[in-house]
Amino acid sequence: MAIKYKWLVEQLREIISEYIQKGENRLPTEQELSARYRVSRQTVRAALAVLEEEREIRRIKGSGAYITGLSSLEERNVVGILIPDEQQYEYPALVNDIRVTLAGEGFSCKVYPTHSHADQERQILQFLLKSPLRALIVEPVKSSLPSPNIELYQKLLQKGTSVLFLGSAYPELSQVPVLYEDNGYGAGLLVQSLVERGNTSIAGIFRMDEQRGLKRYQGFLDAMQNHGLTVPDRNICWYTTQELDDFRQNRDISFLKKFLERVTPDCTAFVCQDDFISWLLWEELALGEETPLTTHEAASSHRPSTAPTANAYHTSRHSYEAPIALAAFNTSYLTTSGLLRATTLTPPAHQSGALAAQMIIDKLKGLPVSSQEVPWHLSLPKLHS
């Protein structure tokens, strides 16, 4: 029996791997395993006891044995997170929520920053192919453009790595589930909020090399048309990942300056890709008070300074006397602190990270996982007393 049960443990590990790939969570019954492998029920129980002790399965009396998704090797219980930068913008909170949820099920995580560059993403994937992780949570890089890294993801999937995309997906990998928001609907909510406050000439600022930017733009146009409002081409600003890099490295926001030089004079409101772009606009239009960003803080868009230093981004020719309303997707410290007054859309607190982690845990358990939508929560601007 001693030799047989150890042999059976390895056979059951193969079944567990197969079931995870097929989306099945419950192992065959003791009777079925005994018949399949021609061993006694006592041998089956001994093998299952080993897997339970090593946390690979959990047994429920009267129900059966279920896959936990965990490996007996701790280094195999790591989930990789590919995001632009763990310290940048809204990502610290997202990563923390993922980490907490994973830890509750016995998993840990490791962040691999892509900096939104396809070549950096490629280097990470090539490194991971040498020793594939069990799972990856990924924010795609420049998702509206063809990706040079599709074959690397396909190889990882073939090696058994479970993948979940955040926000959007690479079209060639349609089999991978996505945790997404309805960006078209969200844009409609922002436009509705601005129109209800009397704004009829509304401009938009969107990121062109990301699918979410294109969907937000389309939703913005649809909402404006539904309200009988037109959007001149000069009232749309497109920017790229490279232009964000230019800002972080050299404080260069020429794309925004040029846009403000051509926007129609009657424009009283802006819908922005996110509240970081809203903050840059807020500063450029001199709408804020003496709470500018330092160079490092602006680059990371994480924590504005309260020191009354000179504002490097303020250009007086863009100062507006008329009230300007700002609306943006996503909420970071810039908005929650009250330093930026803007209407924002964000998922409910902690939901995105916790749900992303739970989806990947379910995937590792062999449970069926499909794409899910995270609802929007609309927050009106905080008013200063």
Secondary structure, DSSP 8 states (H G I E B T S, - for coil): -HHHHHHHHHHHHHHHHHHHHHT--B---HHHHHHHHT--HHHHHHHHHHHHHTTSEEEETTTEEEE-S--SSGGGSEEEEEES-TTSTTHHHHHHHHHHHHHTTT-EEEEEE-TT-HHHHHHHHHHHHHS--SEEEE--SSTTS--TTHHHHHHHHHTT-EEEEES---GGGTTS-EEE--HHHHHHHHHHHHHHTT--SEEEEEETTSHHHHHHHHHHHHHHHHTT----GGGEEEE-HHHHHHHHHH---HHHHHHHHHS-TT--EEEESSHHHHHHHHHHTT-S-S----HHHHHHTS----S----TT--GGG--SS--EEEEES--HHHHTSSS--EEEE-STTHHHHHHHHHHHHHHHT-----EE---EEE------
